[in-house]
Amino acid sequence: MLLSFTPILLLLATISHAALTYKGVDWSSVAIEEAAGRTYKNSAGTTQPLETILKASGVNTVRQRLWVSSSSQYNLAYNLKLATRAKAAGLKIYLDMHFSDTWADPGAQTTPSGWPTDIDNLSWELYNYTLAVSNSFAAQGTPPAIISIGNEIRNGLLWPLGGTSSFSNIARLLHSASFGIRYSNLGSTPQIMIHLDNGWNWSTQEGWYESTLAEGTFLSTDYDVMGVSYYPFYNSAATLASLKTSLTNMASTWGKKIIVAETDWPTSCPSPGHAFPSDASSIPFNAAGQTTWVEDVAAIVAGVSGGEGLFYWEPAWIDNASLGSSCANNLMVSSAGEALSSLAVFGSI
């Protein structure tokens, strides 16, 4: 009788192992770290390119941020080189367009230098920008699997015109950004993502999408994926239970694919700026805790209709171990660049 259950058990194991389509990390800083003399090692201590280590750990997609100015750190040329490395390693690409010359997030969405200051011409500029970027990736044979049109745009994009004082402008700009990709040589290849922060907050997600879609300019067909950032160290209300509720509601309301586009867990957090969520209080601040956190978040995503992926934000940025948080270290590598045990979690989600 035990033998008769073996195929079923194997099938269940396979289903569990392949629950998420996208198992990824943001590796945007890698070439900058390498230029500073940093190297990476697998868990056995063997020096290897980061992409080789990521692939062997179960990562199948890498996220990379794109800034507009050709003189910025994360410009188009930089991203095209990274994309070539990713493809050679057998990794898919998720391109995160910031629509700025620097960081874009809920506190800053600065319009690129020299871009128009009226909505008609700004929309046209954005269309031509996403078209040109998409064609550049197509021309070198590295089509992104996902393109995010904006980064954490809860408070809008391309300020001041694209701020939340005008959801009409937000809708128009996003429609233009989407059309540039759709009409490029990439065609329908990339999944187009809208990315907001505070993924645990259903009220935030609901209000933003209702307001933007109500304008009638930004259409349901203009995007494929709802992406969210979900961090445990900025608000005690960011519980796993709240994330599950929010993602479940998003999926049932709009029927889009769901991805946690950014998350982290610390290996060291002696002085957190905020209390951690109550239902994560038992998770330790170490590599084992990182594994548990990623598994828990991945299980929530996989359990949601259309739940497709999870991305860990910058696990190998050695020279920025806090990753902008109040926690001392959120990396999945040591200060010497050696992979922690937690990096292997991508092989099991």
C-alpha positions as CSV (number, residue, x, y, z in Angstrom):
1,M,0.0,0.0,0.0
2,L,2.9,2.4,0.7
3,L,4.1,2.0,-2.9
4,S,0.7,3.2,-4.2
5,F,1.0,6.5,-2.4
6,T,4.5,7.2,-3.7
7,P,3.4,8.8,-7.0
8,I,0.9,11.0,-5.2
9,L,3.5,12.1,-2.7
10,L,5.9,12.9,-5.4
11,L,3.2,14.9,-7.3
12,L,2.4,16.9,-4.1
13,A,6.0,17.6,-3.5
14,T,6.4,18.9,-7.1
15,I,3.3,21.1,-6.8
16,S,4.6,22.5,-3.6
17,H,8.1,23.1,-5.0
18,A,6.7,24.9,-8.1
19,A,4.1,27.0,-6.3
20,L,5.5,30.3,-7.3
21,T,6.3,31.2,-10.9
22,Y,8.8,33.9,-9.9
23,K,11.3,33.2,-7.1
24,G,13.6,36.2,-7.1
25,V,15.9,38.8,-5.7
26,D,16.7,42.4,-6.5
27,W,20.4,42.3,-7.5
28,S,20.6,45.9,-8.8
29,S,23.8,46.8,-6.8
30,V,25.9,43.8,-7.9
31,A,28.1,45.5,-10.5
32,I,28.6,48.5,-8.3
33,E,29.7,46.2,-5.5
34,E,32.0,44.3,-7.8
35,A,33.6,47.6,-9.0
36,A,34.3,48.3,-5.3
37,G,36.2,45.0,-5.0
38,R,33.5,42.9,-3.5
39,T,33.3,39.2,-4.4
40,Y,30.7,36.5,-3.7
41,K,31.0,32.9,-2.5
42,N,28.6,30.0,-2.4
43,S,27.8,28.3,0.9
44,A,30.9,26.1,0.4
45,G,33.2,29.1,0.3
46,T,33.9,28.9,-3.5
47,T,34.1,32.3,-5.2
48,Q,31.6,32.6,-8.0
49,P,29.6,35.2,-9.9
50,L,26.6,36.3,-7.9
51,E,24.2,35.1,-10.7
52,T,25.7,31.6,-10.5
53,I,25.1,31.5,-6.7
54,L,21.6,32.8,-7.1
55,K,20.7,30.3,-9.8
56,A,22.1,27.4,-7.8
57,S,20.1,28.6,-4.7
58,G,16.8,28.3,-6.6
59,V,16.4,31.9,-7.8
60,N,14.9,32.0,-11.3
61,T,14.3,35.8,-11.8
62,V,16.4,38.9,-10.9
63,R,15.0,42.3,-10.4
64,Q,16.9,45.4,-11.4
65,R,16.1,49.1,-11.0
66,L,16.3,51.5,-13.9
67,W,16.9,55.3,-13.5
68,V,16.4,57.6,-16.5
69,S,19.5,59.8,-16.7
70,S,22.4,58.3,-18.7
71,S,24.8,59.7,-15.9
72,S,22.9,57.9,-13.1
73,Q,24.2,54.8,-11.4
74,Y,21.4,52.5,-12.6
75,N,21.1,53.8,-16.1
76,L,20.0,51.9,-19.2
77,A,23.5,50.8,-20.2
78,Y,24.1,49.4,-16.7
79,N,20.8,47.5,-16.9
80,L,21.5,46.1,-20.3
81,K,24.8,44.7,-19.1
82,L,23.1,43.1,-16.1
83,A,20.4,41.7,-18.2
84,T,23.0,40.0,-20.5
85,R,24.5,38.4,-17.4
86,A,21.2,37.3,-16.1
87,K,20.2,35.7,-19.4
88,A,23.6,33.9,-19.6
89,A,22.9,32.4,-16.2
90,G,19.5,31.2,-17.1
91,L,17.7,33.9,-15.1
92,K,14.6,35.8,-16.1
93,I,14.5,39.6,-15.8
94,Y,12.2,41.9,-13.9
95,L,12.8,45.5,-14.9
96,D,11.8,48.1,-12.3
97,M,11.4,51.5,-14.0
98,H,11.7,54.3,-11.5
99,F,10.8,57.1,-13.9
100,S,13.3,59.3,-12.1
101,D,17.0,60.1,-12.2
102,T,17.3,58.8,-8.7
103,W,15.3,56.8,-6.1
104,A,11.5,56.8,-6.5
105,D,9.4,55.8,-3.6
106,P,6.3,57.1,-1.7
107,G,8.4,60.0,-0.4
108,A,10.1,61.0,-3.7
109,Q,8.9,60.8,-7.3
110,T,11.0,63.4,-8.9
111,T,10.5,64.0,-12.6
112,P,13.7,63.4,-14.7
113,S,15.7,66.4,-15.5
114,G,14.6,68.0,-18.8
115,W,11.3,66.2,-19.1
116,P,8.2,68.3,-20.0
117,T,6.3,70.2,-17.3
118,D,2.8,69.9,-19.0
119,I,0.7,66.8,-18.9
120,D,0.3,66.4,-22.7
121,N,4.0,66.5,-23.4
122,L,4.9,64.6,-20.3
123,S,2.6,61.7,-21.3
124,W,4.2,61.7,-24.7
125,E,7.7,61.7,-23.3
126,L,6.8,58.8,-21.0
127,Y,5.4,56.8,-23.9
128,N,8.5,57.3,-26.0
129,Y,10.8,56.5,-23.0
130,T,9.2,53.1,-22.3
131,L,9.1,52.4,-26.0
132,A,12.8,53.1,-26.4
133,V,13.8,51.2,-23.3
134,S,11.7,48.2,-24.3
135,N,13.2,48.2,-27.8
136,S,16.7,48.3,-26.3
137,F,16.1,45.2,-24.3
138,A,14.5,43.5,-27.3
139,A,17.4,44.4,-29.6
140,Q,20.0,42.6,-27.5
141,G,17.8,39.6,-27.0
142,T,17.0,40.1,-23.3
143,P,13.3,40.6,-23.0
144,P,12.1,41.2,-19.5
145,A,9.5,38.8,-18.1
146,I,8.1,41.6,-16.0
147,I,8.3,45.4,-16.3
148,S,7.1,47.6,-13.5
149,I,5.8,51.0,-14.6
150,G,6.9,53.0,-11.6
151,N,8.3,52.0,-8.2
152,E,6.1,52.2,-5.1
153,I,3.7,54.8,-6.7
154,R,1.1,54.9,-3.9
155,N,1.6,58.7,-3.8
156,G,1.8,59.0,-7.6
157,L,4.6,59.3,-10.0
158,L,6.5,62.1,-12.0
159,W,5.7,64.8,-9.4
160,P,4.2,67.3,-9.3
161,L,2.0,66.6,-12.3
162,G,1.5,62.9,-11.4
163,G,0.8,63.4,-7.7
164,T,-2.4,62.2,-6.0
165,S,-4.0,65.6,-6.3
166,S,-4.8,64.5,-9.9
167,F,-5.6,60.8,-10.3
168,S,-6.6,61.8,-13.9
169,N,-2.9,62.6,-14.6
170,I,-1.8,59.4,-12.8
171,A,-4.1,57.3,-15.0
172,R,-3.0,59.1,-18.2
173,L,0.7,58.7,-17.4
174,L,0.4,55.0,-16.6
175,H,-1.6,54.4,-19.8
176,S,1.1,56.0,-21.8
177,A,3.8,54.0,-20.0
178,S,2.0,50.8,-20.7
179,F,1.4,51.6,-24.3
180,G,5.1,52.3,-24.9
181,I,5.8,48.7,-23.8
182,R,2.9,47.2,-25.7
183,Y,3.8,48.9,-28.9
184,S,7.5,48.1,-28.6
185,N,9.3,45.2,-30.2
186,L,8.7,43.3,-26.9
187,G,5.0,43.2,-27.7
188,S,3.0,41.3,-25.2
189,T,6.1,39.4,-23.8
190,P,6.5,41.3,-20.5
191,Q,4.0,41.2,-17.8
192,I,3.3,44.8,-16.9
193,M,3.2,45.5,-13.2
194,I,1.8,48.3,-11.0
195,H,3.8,48.5,-7.8
196,L,2.6,50.0,-4.5
197,D,4.1,49.8,-1.0
198,N,2.3,48.7,2.2
199,G,1.0,45.6,0.6
200,W,-0.5,44.6,4.0
201,N,-2.9,47.5,4.0
202,W,-6.0,46.7,2.0
203,S,-7.5,50.1,2.5
204,T,-4.4,51.7,0.7
205,Q,-4.5,49.2,-2.2
206,E,-8.3,49.5,-2.6
207,G,-8.3,53.3,-2.5
208,W,-5.5,53.7,-5.0
209,Y,-6.8,51.3,-7.6
210,E,-10.4,52.5,-7.3
211,S,-9.3,56.1,-7.7
212,T,-7.0,55.4,-10.7
213,L,-9.2,53.0,-12.6
214,A,-12.3,55.3,-12.1
215,E,-10.7,57.9,-14.3
216,G,-11.3,55.6,-17.3
217,T,-8.0,56.4,-18.9
218,F,-5.9,53.7,-17.3
219,L,-7.5,50.4,-18.4
220,S,-7.6,47.0,-16.9
221,T,-5.9,45.8,-20.0
222,D,-3.0,48.1,-19.4
223,Y,-1.5,46.0,-16.7
224,D,-1.2,42.3,-15.7
225,V,0.3,42.2,-12.3
226,M,-0.3,43.9,-8.9
227,G,3.0,44.2,-7.1
228,V,3.4,45.2,-3.5
229,S,6.2,45.9,-1.1
230,Y,5.9,44.1,2.3
231,Y,8.4,44.8,5.1
232,P,8.1,43.8,8.7
233,F,10.1,46.7,10.2
234,Y,8.2,49.8,9.4
235,N,4.8,49.2,11.0
236,S,3.6,46.8,13.7
237,A,0.3,46.6,11.8
238,A,2.1,44.9,8.9
239,T,1.1,41.4,10.0
240,L,1.2,38.3,7.9
241,A,-2.6,38.0,8.5
242,S,-3.1,41.5,7.1
243,L,-1.0,40.7,4.1
244,K,-3.1,37.6,3.4
245,T,-6.3,39.6,3.7
246,S,-5.1,42.4,1.5
247,L,-3.7,40.1,-1.3
248,T,-6.8,37.9,-1.2
249,N,-9.1,41.0,-1.6
250,M,-6.9,42.4,-4.4
251,A,-7.1,39.1,-6.3
252,S,-10.8,38.7,-5.9
253,T,-11.6,42.4,-6.7
254,W,-9.5,42.8,-9.8
255,G,-8.5,39.3,-10.9
256,K,-4.8,40.2,-11.6
257,K,-1.7,38.3,-10.9
258,I,-0.1,39.0,-7.5
259,I,3.6,39.4,-6.6
260,V,5.3,40.5,-3.4
261,A,7.9,42.7,-5.2
262,E,10.0,43.6,-2.2
263,T,10.5,42.0,1.2
264,D,13.3,41.6,3.8
265,W,14.0,40.0,7.2
266,P,17.0,40.9,9.4
267,T,19.8,38.8,10.8
268,S,20.5,41.6,13.2
269,C,18.1,44.3,14.6
270,P,19.2,45.4,18.0
271,S,17.3,48.7,17.9
272,P,14.2,48.4,15.7
273,G,12.6,51.7,14.9
274,H,9.1,50.1,15.1
275,A,7.6,47.1,16.8
276,F,7.5,44.0,14.6
277,P,4.2,42.5,13.6
278,S,2.7,40.3,16.4
279,D,2.4,37.2,14.3
280,A,6.1,37.4,13.4
281,S,7.3,37.8,16.9
282,S,8.6,34.2,17.2
283,I,10.8,34.5,14.1
284,P,14.4,35.0,15.1
285,F,16.8,37.6,13.7
286,N,19.1,35.2,11.9
287,A,19.5,33.2,8.7
288,A,17.0,30.6,10.0
289,G,14.5,33.5,10.6
290,Q,15.0,34.8,7.1
291,T,14.1,31.3,5.8
292,T,11.0,31.2,7.9
293,W,9.9,34.7,6.9
294,V,10.3,34.0,3.2
295,E,8.6,30.7,3.4
296,D,5.7,32.3,5.3
297,V,5.3,35.2,2.9
298,A,5.6,32.8,-0.1
299,A,2.9,30.5,1.3
300,I,0.5,33.5,1.6
301,V,1.3,34.5,-2.0
302,A,0.9,30.9,-3.3
303,G,-2.4,30.6,-1.5
304,V,-3.9,33.6,-3.2
305,S,-5.7,33.2,-6.6
306,G,-3.1,34.4,-9.2
307,G,-0.3,34.5,-6.6
308,E,2.8,34.3,-8.8
309,G,6.0,35.4,-7.0
310,L,8.2,36.8,-4.3
311,F,11.3,39.0,-4.5
312,Y,13.8,39.6,-1.7
313,W,15.2,43.1,-1.9
314,E,19.0,43.4,-2.3
315,P,20.2,40.3,-0.3
316,A,23.8,40.9,-1.5
317,W,24.3,44.6,-1.1
318,I,27.3,44.2,1.3
319,D,28.0,48.0,1.6
320,N,24.4,48.8,2.6
321,A,23.6,45.9,5.0
322,S,20.7,47.8,6.7
323,L,19.0,48.3,3.3
324,G,17.6,51.6,4.5
325,S,15.9,50.1,7.6
326,S,16.5,50.5,11.3
327,C,17.8,46.9,11.4
328,A,21.6,46.5,11.2
329,N,21.6,43.7,8.6
330,N,19.1,42.3,6.2
331,L,21.5,40.5,3.8
332,M,21.5,36.9,2.8
333,V,25.3,37.0,2.5
334,S,28.0,37.6,5.1
335,S,30.2,40.7,5.1
336,A,32.7,38.6,3.1
337,G,30.1,37.9,0.5
338,E,29.5,34.2,1.4
339,A,25.9,32.9,1.0
340,L,24.0,32.3,4.2
341,S,21.8,29.2,4.6
342,S,18.8,31.4,4.0
343,L,19.6,32.0,0.4
344,A,18.7,28.4,-0.3
345,V,15.1,29.1,0.6
346,F,14.3,30.0,-3.1
347,G,14.7,26.3,-3.9
348,S,11.8,25.4,-1.7
349,I,9.2,28.0,-2.3
